[in-house]
Amino acid sequence: MTYKLSMICSEQDNGAYFAMCPEIKGCFTQGDTYEEAVTGLKDLVEATIKEEILQGEIPDVLMSKSKIFREFEISV
């Protein structure tokens, strides 16, 4: 089964990259490059979902049929 999830990835002051999946609590990682952070996050999300399914728990976010993600800007 294929799931569409979102990812937030940002470059840190030390040059490393931080990536997280906001739909799955506690799923975040970092890497020395953008690609390393993205790959690490995908692997972590996949392992987390597989483990939850094996335990008979399906994350609520995966049961939702549709999601809307939008970007927005604010000025302060």
C-alpha positions, 0 to 999 in steps of 0.5 A, spaced: 500 500 500 502 506 498 501 512 503 502 520 501 505 523 507 508 530 508 515 532 510 519 538 512 526 539 511 530 544 513 538 546 513 541 547 520 546 553 522 551 547 522 550 545 515 546 539 517 539 537 514 533 536 519 527 532 516 521 530 519 514 527 518 509 531 522 503 526 521 507 521 525 509 523 532 516 522 533 519 521 526 525 526 525 532 525 523 538 529 520 543 528 515 549 531 512 546 532 506 539 533 504 538 527 500 541 523 506 536 526 511 530 525 506 532 517 505 533 517 513 526 519 514 523 515 509 526 509 512 524 511 519 517 512 517 517 506 513 519 502 519 515 505 524 508 504 520 510 497 519 512 496 526 505 499 528 501 495 523 505 488 526 502 490 533 495 491 530 495 498 530 494 503 524 496 510 525 490 514 524 493 519 519 494 513 514 486 511 515 484 518 512 482 518 505 484 525 503 489 531 506 490 538 504 497 541 505 498 548 504 504 553 505 503 560 507 507 566 509 506 571 515 510 577 516 511 580 523 
